Amino acid sequence: MSAASRGLISRFRLLSLTPPIPSPISHFKKNFTTASLSSIDESYTNEAQPRIIEPKPGVMTAKSKRTGVIAVKCGMRALWDKWGARVPITVLWVDDNIVSQVKTPEKEGIVSLQIGCGHKKEKHLTKPEVGHFRAQGVPMKRKLREFPVTEDALLPVGFSIDVRHFVPGQYVDVTGITRGKGFQGGMKRHGMRGGPASHGASLSHRGLGSVGPGGDPGKVIRGKKMPGRMGGKQRTVKNVWVYKIDPARNLMWVKGQVPGAEGNFVFIKDAVYKKPDTSLLPFPTYFAREDEVETELEPLVADLGEVDPFMAAD
């Protein structure tokens, strides 16, 4: 018997022993009922309908988490308080923050708000970015950032958030990209003391010294502090005190320094450790009145009290 005939016989045997596979169409016809069709139609309509989010004030609880904002670092300033002390202040500009996307558990599986800041021309954006803004129906934004929130703090797409989202006197966490300082040595990068300035030291005043054991294991240990790129990393300064806000210009004064150079974007949110008083914060954000005129709003300054908060120890 030839090899071709043996192969055909074995194939016919397999076909005869294998049970027939039921067709999905016949299975659907067998189990089809009017109730199943109505349940499929109802589930489809429930998935197709998006969640309706109404912008209205609410009551903040201890487990509630508000969204953050995106600001531009304008630089450092020096102010004098009522005790005559010189105070270092960083000025931040909350430049036209709006909600550019809402993520819900039904669609994305998480609860968060995407915030857009600034303005940018369409020709300076990529096609995916332009398509994202057009799909959401919001203007083109220069910077985007996603903030996780709780379900009671959701806001609709296109809602504007200004500097009155925060209250003078509260603490916030500020995240930004530190200044890049290029390739630096160990003394500047890690604060090492260097070698001796005299007594036989030659061309090794700023050297690291020994970097690894000569015997066992005879190699440089992983994680050894050595020269390399310094700066240019994301860092968060916690518990930054809000000194003053200017609603007319969307400016915000905070005590101390924040990471990044002038003109860089920073991300501000409520402090995690020094939590602000929930009764003082607008929740989920500040809702402007209809009769308000932004140009006539006066700056709000934190109440310093009887003790100088700038001179007191942390």
Secondary structure as GFF3:
##gff-version 3
##sequence-region A 1 314
A	DSSP	alpha_helix	3	17	.	.	.	ID=ss1
A	DSSP	alpha_helix	24	30	.	.	.	ID=ss2
A	DSSP	alpha_helix	34	48	.	.	.	ID=ss3
A	DSSP	beta_strand	69	80	.	.	.	ID=ss4
A	DSSP	beta_strand	86	93	.	.	.	ID=ss5
A	DSSP	beta_strand	97	103	.	.	.	ID=ss6
A	DSSP	beta_strand	112	117	.	.	.	ID=ss7
A	DSSP	three_ten_helix	122	124	.	.	.	ID=ss8
A	DSSP	alpha_helix	127	136	.	.	.	ID=ss9
A	DSSP	beta_strand	143	148	.	.	.	ID=ss10
A	DSSP	three_ten_helix	151	153	.	.	.	ID=ss11
A	DSSP	beta_strand	160	161	.	.	.	ID=ss12
A	DSSP	three_ten_helix	163	165	.	.	.	ID=ss13
A	DSSP	beta_strand	171	177	.	.	.	ID=ss14
A	DSSP	beta_strand	182	184	.	.	.	ID=ss15
A	DSSP	alpha_helix	186	190	.	.	.	ID=ss16
A	DSSP	beta_strand	228	230	.	.	.	ID=ss17
A	DSSP	beta_strand	234	246	.	.	.	ID=ss18
A	DSSP	beta_strand	251	255	.	.	.	ID=ss19
A	DSSP	beta_strand	265	270	.	.	.	ID=ss20
A	DSSP	three_ten_helix	294	296	.	.	.	ID=ss21
A	DSSP	beta_strand	300	301	.	.	.	ID=ss22
###
